[in-house]
Amino acid sequence: MSTGKVTVWKDFAKGLWDENPSLRMLLGCCPTLAMTTSAINGFSMGIAVIFTLICSSAIISLMRNLIPKEVRIATYIIIISTFVTVVDRTMAAFLPAISKAMGPFIPLIVVNCIILGRAEAFASKNTVGRSIIDAMGMSIGFTLTLTFLGSLRELIGAGTIFSFQIMPESFIPWAVIVLPPGAFLMLGLIIGTVNWLNTQITKKTAH
């Protein structure tokens, strides 16, 4: 495998595991906790972040040599807010129920630490191609986490996943799991499991 292909894969894969925004770097915790009451809500937030992060990273990388350092953060926010507005209005027009459920968390994508962090740490220093790959990895990793967490909370709290009945009729839902305490509990358990798995992988690699 060529060095170029290795670099592309590393740029993409780091967001899926080693630098997963929610599970390893603990960024974007507000939407992670608030928008995972169901699988569809978590997935929808993830899709919104994928679009916003990829588009904003591409534009910021393209303009990286034109943006004055003194106003770079303000410029990033303007660029990001443009794409967030596109997502917000599109969802309101075509997916009103999901848009209503997500409420203020769509506009808050503008100041999401994941998006601003990648703009500052990566897109502003790298080519458009690498920035897009990095954005894809980070946002897909974020989406997978939210969808998985939302699926678990919905399954335990309602017996369904994506509104499809999974658990038998005799199952008694644990309503607390779809409440705020359940979000902290489930995210903590997932992070603990990921840390344990990472420790096991590191030990095997060392041997």
C-alpha positions in Angstrom: 0.0 0.0 0.0 1.4 3.4 -0.9 2.1 6.1 1.6 -0.6 8.3 0.1 -3.3 5.6 0.6 -2.1 5.0 4.2 -2.4 8.8 4.9 -5.9 8.9 3.5 -7.0 5.9 5.5 -5.5 7.3 8.7 -7.2 10.7 8.2 -10.5 8.9 7.8 -10.2 6.0 10.3 -9.0 8.1 13.3 -12.5 9.6 13.7 -14.0 6.1 13.9 -12.0 4.9 16.8 -8.8 6.5 18.1 -10.1 10.1 18.0 -13.8 9.4 18.0 -15.3 12.7 18.9 -17.9 11.4 21.5 -16.2 8.4 22.9 -12.5 9.3 22.9 -12.3 13.1 22.8 -15.6 13.8 24.6 -16.6 16.6 22.2 -20.2 17.5 21.3 -21.6 16.0 24.5 -24.7 18.2 24.6 -26.2 16.8 21.4 -24.9 13.3 22.2 -26.8 13.3 25.5 -29.9 15.3 24.4 -30.5 13.9 20.9 -30.2 10.2 21.6 -33.7 9.5 23.1 -34.3 7.5 19.9 -32.3 6.0 17.1 -33.9 8.3 14.5 -33.1 11.4 16.5 -29.4 10.4 16.9 -29.1 9.4 13.3 -30.7 12.7 12.1 -28.4 14.8 14.2 -25.4 12.8 12.8 -26.5 13.4 9.2 -26.8 17.1 9.9 -23.3 17.2 11.4 -21.9 15.1 8.4 -23.2 17.7 5.9 -22.1 20.7 7.9 -18.6 19.4 8.8 -17.7 18.2 5.3 -19.0 21.4 3.6 -17.5 23.8 6.1 -14.1 21.9 6.2 -13.9 22.0 2.4 -14.6 25.8 2.3 -12.3 26.7 5.2 -9.5 24.6 3.7 -10.0 26.3 0.3 -9.8 29.7 1.9 -7.2 28.9 4.5 -4.6 31.3 3.0 -7.1 34.1 2.6 -8.5 34.2 6.1 -6.7 36.6 8.4 -5.6 34.9 11.6 -7.1 37.7 13.7 -10.6 37.0 12.6 -10.4 33.3 11.8 -12.8 32.0 14.4 -15.4 34.6 13.5 -15.0 33.6 9.8 -15.3 29.9 10.6 -18.5 30.6 12.5 -20.0 32.5 9.5 -19.1 29.7 7.1 -20.4 27.0 9.5 -23.6 28.9 10.2 -24.3 29.1 6.5 -24.4 25.3 6.1 -26.3 24.9 9.4 -29.0 27.2 8.0 -29.2 25.1 4.9 -29.7 22.0 7.1 -32.2 23.7 9.4 -34.4 25.0 6.6 -34.2 21.8 4.6 -35.2 19.6 7.6 -38.0 22.0 8.5 -39.4 21.8 5.0 -39.1 18.1 4.3 -38.8 16.5 7.8 -40.9 18.7 10.1 -41.4 16.1 12.8 -37.7 15.4 13.2 -36.9 19.1 12.9 -39.3 19.9 15.8 -37.9 17.0 17.9 -34.3 18.3 17.4 -35.4 21.8 18.3 -32.6 24.3 19.1 -29.9 21.6 18.7 -29.7 22.2 15.0 -28.8 25.9 15.3 -26.4 24.9 18.1 -24.3 22.9 15.6 -22.7 26.3 14.7 -20.8 26.2 18.0 -20.4 22.5 18.2 -16.8 21.8 19.4 -16.3 19.0 16.9 -16.9 21.3 13.9 -15.0 24.3 15.2 -12.3 22.0 16.5 -11.7 20.4 13.1 -11.8 23.7 11.4 -9.0 25.1 13.6 -7.0 21.9 14.1 -7.1 20.4 10.6 -9.0 22.2 7.8 -7.1 25.5 8.3 -3.8 23.7 7.9 -4.4 21.0 5.2 -5.5 20.6 1.6 -9.1 20.4 0.6 -8.9 16.7 -0.1 -7.4 15.7 3.3 -9.8 18.1 5.1 -12.8 16.4 3.5 -11.5 12.9 4.4 -10.9 14.0 7.9 -14.4 15.6 8.2 -15.9 12.4 6.8 -14.2 10.2 9.4 -15.0 12.5 12.3 -18.6 13.1 11.4 -19.3 9.4 10.5 -17.7 8.3 13.8 -20.0 10.9 15.6 -23.1 9.6 13.7 -22.4 6.0 14.4 -22.0 6.8 18.1 -25.2 8.8 18.3 -27.1 6.1 16.3 -25.8 3.3 18.5 -26.5 5.2 21.7 -30.0 6.2 20.5 -30.8 2.6 19.5 -29.8 1.3 22.9 -31.8 3.9 24.8 -34.8 3.4 22.6 -34.6 -0.4 22.8 -34.4 -0.4 26.6 -36.7 2.6 27.2 -39.4 1.7 24.6 -38.6 -1.8 23.3 -38.2 -0.5 19.7 -35.4 0.6 17.3 -36.2 3.1 14.6 -39.8 2.7 15.9 -39.8 -1.0 14.9 -40.9 -3.3 17.8 -38.0 -5.5 18.8 -38.7 -6.6 22.4 -41.6 -8.9 23.1 -44.9 -7.6 24.4 -44.1 -8.9 27.9 -41.0 -6.6 28.1 -41.4 -3.7 30.6 -39.6 -0.6 29.3 -37.2 1.2 31.6 -38.5 4.7 31.1 -35.5 6.2 33.0 -33.2 5.3 30.1 -34.9 7.8 27.7 -34.7 10.5 30.4 -31.5 12.6 31.1 -30.1 10.3 33.8 -30.4 7.4 31.3 -28.3 9.4 28.7 -25.4 9.8 31.2 -25.6 6.2 32.3 -25.6 4.7 28.9 -22.9 7.0 27.5 -20.8 6.3 30.5 -21.2 2.5 30.0 -20.3 2.8 26.3 -17.2 4.9 27.0 -16.1 2.5 29.7 -16.5 -0.4 27.3 -14.6 1.4 24.5 -11.8 2.2 27.0 -11.6 -1.4 28.1 -11.5 -2.6 24.5 -8.8 -0.1 23.6 -6.7 -1.4 26.6 -7.1 -5.0 25.4 -6.1 -4.0 21.9 -3.1 -2.1 23.2 -1.9 -5.1 25.2 -2.3 -7.5 22.3 -0.3 -5.0 20.1 2.4 -4.7 22.7 2.9 -8.5 22.8 
